[in-house]
Amino acid sequence: MIAWDLTVFYRRGDTGGGQGLHGLSNSDSVVQAARDAARAAREWADRTGSTIKAVPGRLLINGVQGPIDLPGLDGSSSLDEVAAGAEDALHQWQVQQRPAVPEYESASAIEPEDDGTAPRSVSRGGELTVLWQDLAATAALEDVAAGATDDDLDAAENHTGYQWPDEVRELFQLQGGGIEIVPMFRLLSLDEALTTWDMWTQINDDLRERWPEGSAPDEAAIRSAPAGSPAEVFIPDLIPIADDAAGTSLCVDTRPGDLHSCVVEYSASAGGSRPLWVSVNAMIATVVDSIRNRRPLHDGWTTTTTGTLIWYSDD
């Protein structure tokens, strides 16, 4: 059996957004799982009176493979075509996970697949400083604030009680917050990251006191799960790096596992998401690719650079 998670983007009257769908396919075939997911998406749209947008959905296989783009959910492709495309996309995702890029080679040197959309994941190879220089070369960082010092970062690690991944320390050394690094999410300064971490920790403590006796989520089990596993409640292992100012943070998951250092979303209402990028490096490389090759991100956003990043959607 294959477990699948699919996010579709839709319109319903004057409103719209993203809808998460989940299911199990009684097959070990990715093609069949993608077909089942696409069918479930269309049935959900019919049932709710929604119109699926002509932008790719996001498909995750067994909680760890992907997310990959899944175009054609709007009916422009048959179920067989959607499923076949998913198999190809998953193969490309698996290729991108291989450590084929030398340690200090820019991940933006990877030749992107010319499918019209930016890749969701890029190999972990590539130093963040090099990627940041690539981003600066697009004129996107003229307004970025100065970053933190080693002493600041040592104090931050002591505050959270965790040793942070090198690329997280590097991110806060390279910038001091203020730019919308991906649509709707502004990078945090180190001080803002700690304030956000404190806020989520306090909210979690408050919520724990309100759970009926014996019904609170098992925080120890959540913390012992591998990185990338959805967190029902906030755990100290999540380090905020960006915020949408509406109750959702992008966090780096520092739990052990194959997806150590992956980037996830966290909100009080939805908890933690599946991984959005395998690393901070991958997130920045995706942004660089989107700018350089004028590729929309997974849900249709494009950007202009006039001293800073400005994202907009045709929808």
C-alpha positions in Angstrom: 0.0 0.0 0.0 1.1 3.6 -0.6 0.0 6.6 1.5 -0.4 9.8 -0.4 -1.0 13.4 0.6 -2.2 15.9 -2.0 -2.7 19.6 -1.9 -4.9 21.1 -4.6 -5.6 24.8 -5.2 -9.1 25.8 -6.0 -11.7 28.5 -6.4 -15.2 28.4 -4.9 -17.3 31.5 -5.7 -15.3 34.5 -4.6 -13.0 32.5 -2.4 -10.2 30.0 -2.9 -7.2 28.5 -1.4 -5.5 25.1 -0.9 -7.1 21.9 0.2 -5.2 18.9 1.7 -6.4 15.5 0.7 -5.1 12.2 2.1 -5.5 8.5 1.2 -4.2 5.0 0.8 -3.7 3.2 -2.5 -4.2 -0.6 -2.4 -1.1 -0.9 -4.6 2.6 -0.5 -4.5 2.5 1.4 -7.8 3.2 5.2 -7.7 1.3 5.5 -10.9 -1.8 4.0 -9.3 -1.4 6.1 -6.1 -1.2 9.3 -8.3 -4.3 8.2 -10.2 -6.2 7.6 -7.0 -5.1 11.0 -5.7 -6.1 12.8 -8.8 -9.5 11.0 -8.8 -10.0 11.9 -5.2 -9.2 15.6 -6.0 -11.8 15.7 -8.8 -14.4 14.0 -6.7 -13.8 16.4 -3.9 -14.2 19.4 -6.3 -17.5 18.0 -7.6 -18.7 17.3 -4.1 -17.9 20.8 -2.8 -18.7 22.8 -5.9 -15.1 23.9 -6.2 -13.1 24.5 -9.4 -9.5 23.2 -9.3 -7.1 25.8 -10.6 -4.8 25.2 -13.6 -1.8 25.1 -11.4 0.0 21.9 -10.3 -1.1 20.2 -7.1 1.5 19.0 -4.6 1.8 15.3 -4.1 3.7 13.5 -1.3 4.3 9.8 -1.3 4.6 7.8 1.9 5.3 11.0 3.8 8.9 11.3 2.6 9.0 11.2 -1.2 8.4 14.7 -2.6 6.4 16.9 -2.6 6.3 16.8 -6.4 4.2 18.9 -8.8 1.1 17.2 -10.1 -0.3 19.2 -13.1 -3.6 18.4 -14.9 -5.8 18.1 -11.9 -8.1 20.7 -13.4 -9.3 18.3 -16.0 -6.8 19.4 -18.7 -5.2 15.9 -18.6 -6.7 12.5 -18.2 -6.2 10.5 -15.0 -3.7 8.3 -16.9 -1.7 11.3 -18.1 -1.7 12.8 -14.6 -0.4 9.5 -13.2 2.3 9.0 -15.8 3.5 12.6 -15.2 3.7 11.8 -11.5 5.9 8.8 -12.1 8.3 11.0 -14.2 8.3 13.8 -11.6 9.0 11.4 -8.8 11.9 10.0 -10.7 13.3 13.5 -11.2 12.8 14.2 -7.5 14.8 11.1 -6.6 17.6 12.1 -9.0 17.8 15.5 -7.3 18.3 13.9 -3.9 21.5 12.2 -4.9 24.6 14.0 -3.7 25.8 14.7 -7.2 26.8 18.3 -6.6 30.2 18.9 -5.0 30.2 20.3 -1.5 31.1 23.9 -2.5 29.5 24.1 -5.9 26.4 26.3 -6.2 23.2 24.3 -6.4 22.0 26.8 -8.9 24.5 25.2 -11.4 22.1 22.2 -11.6 20.4 22.3 -15.0 16.7 22.6 -14.2 14.2 20.5 -15.9 12.4 22.6 -18.5 8.9 21.8 -17.5 7.8 25.4 -16.9 7.8 25.3 -13.1 10.6 25.6 -10.5 11.7 22.4 -8.8 10.4 21.9 -5.3 13.6 20.2 -4.1 17.2 20.6 -4.9 20.2 18.4 -3.9 21.7 19.3 -0.5 25.0 19.9 -2.3 26.0 23.6 -2.4 27.1 26.0 0.3 24.5 28.5 1.4 26.9 31.4 1.1 27.4 30.6 -2.6 23.6 30.3 -3.1 23.1 33.6 -1.3 25.6 35.3 -3.7 23.7 33.8 -6.6 20.5 35.4 -5.1 22.3 38.7 -4.6 23.4 38.7 -8.2 19.7 38.9 -9.2 19.4 42.3 -7.4 17.1 40.8 -4.9 19.0 41.7 -1.7 19.7 45.4 -1.8 17.4 46.0 1.2 18.6 43.1 3.3 19.7 43.9 6.9 23.0 42.8 8.4 23.2 39.4 10.0 24.1 38.0 13.4 27.5 37.3 14.9 28.9 33.9 16.1 28.4 35.1 19.6 24.8 36.0 18.9 24.2 32.5 17.4 25.9 30.7 20.3 23.6 32.6 22.7 20.6 31.7 20.6 21.5 28.0 20.6 21.9 28.2 24.4 18.4 29.8 24.6 16.7 27.0 22.7 18.9 24.2 24.2 19.8 22.9 20.7 22.8 22.9 18.4 21.5 24.4 15.2 22.3 23.0 11.7 25.2 24.8 10.1 23.1 26.2 7.3 20.6 27.7 9.8 23.5 29.5 11.6 24.7 30.6 8.2 21.3 31.9 7.1 21.2 34.2 10.2 24.8 35.3 9.6 23.9 36.3 6.0 20.8 38.4 6.7 18.9 40.2 9.4 15.4 39.7 8.2 13.0 41.8 6.2 12.8 40.2 2.7 9.9 38.0 1.4 12.0 35.0 0.5 9.1 33.0 -0.8 5.5 34.1 -1.4 3.9 35.5 1.8 6.8 34.6 4.1 9.3 37.2 5.3 12.7 36.1 6.6 13.2 36.7 10.3 16.2 38.2 12.0 17.8 36.2 14.8 16.0 38.2 17.5 12.7 37.7 15.7 13.4 34.0 15.3 13.9 33.6 19.1 10.8 35.7 19.8 8.8 33.5 17.5 10.3 30.3 19.1 9.4 31.7 22.5 5.9 32.5 21.4 5.2 29.1 19.9 6.7 27.4 23.0 4.4 29.5 25.3 1.3 28.8 23.2 2.1 25.1 23.3 2.5 25.3 27.1 -0.9 27.1 27.4 -2.6 24.6 25.2 -1.2 21.6 27.1 -2.9 22.9 30.2 -6.3 23.1 28.4 -6.2 19.5 27.0 -8.6 17.1 28.9 -6.6 14.8 31.2 -5.0 12.0 29.2 -5.8 13.5 25.8 -2.8 15.7 25.2 -0.6 14.8 22.3 2.4 12.7 23.2 5.1 15.4 22.9 7.9 12.9 23.6 6.7 10.7 20.7 6.5 13.6 18.4 10.0 14.7 19.3 11.4 11.2 18.8 9.8 10.8 15.4 12.1 11.4 12.4 12.5 14.9 10.9 9.8 15.7 8.4 7.1 13.9 10.4 4.1 16.3 11.0 4.2 17.7 14.5 0.7 18.0 16.0 2.1 20.5 18.6 5.1 22.8 18.5 8.3 21.2 19.7 11.6 22.9 20.6 13.3 21.1 17.7 11.6 23.5 15.2 13.6 26.7 14.5 11.6 29.5 12.9 13.2 31.2 10.0 10.3 33.0 8.3 6.8 34.2 9.1 3.7 35.2 7.2 2.4 37.6 9.9 -0.8 35.7 10.0 0.0 32.9 12.3 2.2 30.6 10.3 5.9 30.1 10.4 8.5 28.4 8.2 10.7 26.3 10.5 13.7 24.1 10.1 13.1 20.7 11.6 16.3 19.7 13.6 15.1 16.2 14.6 17.3 13.4 13.5 16.5 11.4 10.3 17.0 11.5 6.6 15.2 14.8 6.4 17.1 16.5 9.2 17.2 20.3 8.4 14.1 20.2 6.1 11.8 23.2 6.0 8.2 22.9 7.2 5.3 25.1 7.9 3.9 25.4 11.4 0.7 27.0 12.7 -1.4 26.6 15.8 -4.5 25.6 13.8 -2.9 23.1 11.5 0.3 22.0 13.4 3.3 21.1 11.3 3.2 20.3 7.6 5.1 17.7 5.6 8.5 19.0 4.3 8.3 21.8 1.8 12.0 21.8 1.0 14.7 19.3 2.0 16.9 22.1 3.4 17.4 25.8 3.5 19.8 25.4 0.7 17.1 23.8 -1.4 14.7 26.6 -0.7 17.1 29.4 -1.7 18.2 27.4 -4.8 14.5 27.1 -5.8 14.1 30.9 -5.5 17.3 31.6 -7.5 16.0 29.2 -10.3 12.6 30.9 -10.3 14.1 34.3 -10.7 16.8 33.4 -13.3 14.6 31.2 -15.5 11.3 33.1 -14.9 9.6 30.0 -13.6 6.6 30.3 -11.4 6.8 28.5 -8.1 4.7 25.4 -7.4 1.4 27.4 -6.9 1.8 29.9 -9.7 3.8 32.8 -8.0 6.3 34.8 -10.0 8.7 37.5 -8.8 10.3 40.8 -9.8 13.5 42.1 -8.3 13.9 45.8 -7.8 16.3 45.8 -4.8 14.1 43.3 -3.0 11.9 40.3 -3.8 8.3 41.1 -4.8 6.1 38.1 -5.4 2.8 38.2 -7.3 0.2 35.7 -8.6 -1.7 35.9 -11.8 -4.7 34.6 -10.0 
